[in-house]
Amino acid sequence: MRHTFFTGISKSLLLSLCFASAAFSSIARPFLGADEVSALENNSLSVSVGPENIFDNKEPLPVNDRILSLLSLVQQKSTTNAAKVEDILLQLEDINSTFNAAEKYLIFFIHGLIEHYSNNDKQAIIWLEKTLVLRDEIPEKQLYLPEFSEVNLILAKSFSAQKDFKQAFDYKKKYIRNGYQYFDGTRAEKIKDLNKTYATDQKIKQNELLANQNKIKRLKIIAAENKKFAQQRNISILFITVVVFLILLFRQIKVKKKLRYLAKIDSLTNLYNRRTLFEKGAQAVGKAIDEKQSLSVILLDIDFFKNINDNYGHDVGDEIIKIIAQLGSETMRSRDLFARLGGEEFVGVLPGVGCAEAKAIAERLREKVANKDLSEFNIKQNLTVSIGVACLEQVAPNFDDLLNAADIAMYSAKGNGRNQVCQFKDQTQDNND
C-alpha cells in the first residue's frame, strides 16, 4: 500500500515537472520565463549555489572534438549514423588511456545514450552511473554545461522506464537545478563582460562623437556650398533627360508608324500590298457572309508587260505600273479595295457588288487603260489589260477560292485574245460547251 501510494505521488510530481523540464530539454537555450522560475521555486527546486561560486572554479578540462562530434551524432537518433557512430567509438577506444575525466565522462554518457535509445534502459543506467564516479574529478562549472548535465535527464528517463519513479524524480530535479545553475552563471558572466565592454565602448564612442561633431561642422559648410550647385546641376540634368526622352519617344512613335505603314503598303504604287490584300479580303468576305451581301473580285494583268520592260526599260515599266494603280484607284468606289498583288497584277475587291455590276466596273477600267496616252514615254501602241471577274456566289465562301476564280477568268481573257474582261461563270460555260 505504501509503495503504491509513493508511486502515485511520484507520477504526480513528474507530471507537474513536465513543463519545467521542457524549458531545459536543450540547456543551450539559457533563458527562462518568470512564471517558470516561480513554479520551480514552489516545488522546492531552488538553487543553493550562486553563479559567482560556479564560475570561480578552476578551468574546464579539455574535451576531444571527436567525442563531441560523436555525442552530436548519437543525439540525432538517425539510423543512417549507426555505422559511423560505431566506427568512431572503436577509434576512440584505442586512445582511451589518454582520456581525462571529462572525456571519459562523455564516453560513458554516449554508451548510456546508445543503450537508452535502444530501449535497453537497465544497461543504460549502468553506463550512466559510471559518470557519477568521475564527477569529483571534473570542475563543477563544467558539470553544469548542457552536454554534461544531460546525463541526469537520461538517468531520469531510464529510471522512469524501469518504474523507479523516486530515482527518476531525483535525477530530473538535479537536471533542472543544473539548468538553473548554468543559466544563472552564464547570465552573470555575460553581464560582467557586457559591463566591461560597455565601459570601454562608451569611452571610445565619446571620442568618436567629438571627432564626428567636428567633421559634421566641416561637412555642413561644404554641404551648404555644394547644395546650390547640386540643385542647379540636377535641374539641368532633369531638363536634358526629359527633352532627350521626348525626342526619342516621338522618334520611336514615328518609326513604328512608318514601319506599320510600309508593312501594309506597296512602295511603288502606294496601294495595299499582297499581305494586306489577303487580310482585308478575308475580312470583306467574312463581313459579306455575315450580312448576306454580294461581293465580287476583279483581277487585272497588264498585257505584254515584259515587252515594255525589254523595249523601254524598267523605269518606264515602273511608270506604267503607277499609271495602272492611279486609273484603278480612280475607277474604284470609296469603299472598294484596290491593291497590287505582285508584278503587273492588281486586284479589286468590291463589297456589295454582284457579278453584272462588277463586270461593268472592270470594263470601265479596261477602257480607261486602253485610252491612256503614253506618248510621253515614246510608246506608240495602246496599253491594254486582261481582267477576270468572280463573284462570291460562284465559289466556296472564302477569299482564296474567290481570287483563284478571278485568276482563272483572267487567264481565260488572255487566252481569248487579251484586252478584254472575262467572268468566271462565262469561262465555265465555255468549258462545258
HELIX and SHEET records of a PDB file:
HELIX    1   1 ARG A    2  ALA A   23  1                                  22    
HELIX    2   2 ALA A   34  ASN A   42  1                                   9    
HELIX    3   3 PRO A   51  ILE A   54  1                                   4    
HELIX    4   4 ASP A   65  GLN A   75  1                                  11    
HELIX    5   5 THR A   79  ASN A   81  5                                   3    
HELIX    6   6 ALA A   82  ASP A   94  1                                  13    
HELIX    7   7 ASN A   96  THR A   98  5                                   3    
HELIX    8   8 ALA A  101  TYR A  117  1                                  17    
HELIX    9   9 ASP A  121  LEU A  134  1                                  14    
HELIX   10  10 ARG A  135  GLU A  137  5                                   3    
HELIX   11  11 GLU A  140  LEU A  143  1                                   4    
HELIX   12  12 PRO A  146  ALA A  161  1                                  16    
HELIX   13  13 PHE A  165  LYS A  264  1                                 100    
HELIX   14  14 ARG A  274  GLU A  291  1                                  18    
HELIX   15  15 PHE A  305  TYR A  312  1                                   8    
HELIX   16  16 HIS A  314  THR A  331  1                                  18    
HELIX   17  17 CYS A  355  ALA A  370  1                                  16    
HELIX   18  18 SER A  375  PHE A  377  5                                   3    
HELIX   19  19 LEU A  392  GLN A  394  5                                   3    
HELIX   20  20 PHE A  399  GLY A  415  1                                  17    
HELIX   21  21 PHE A  424  ASN A  432  1                                   9    
SHEET    1   A 5 LEU A 337  GLY A 342  0                                        
SHEET    2   A 5 GLU A 345  PRO A 351 -1                                        
SHEET    3   A 5 LEU A 295  ILE A 302 -1                                        
SHEET    4   A 5 VAL A 385  CYS A 391 -1                                        
SHEET    5   A 5 VAL A 421  GLN A 423  1                                        
END                                                                             
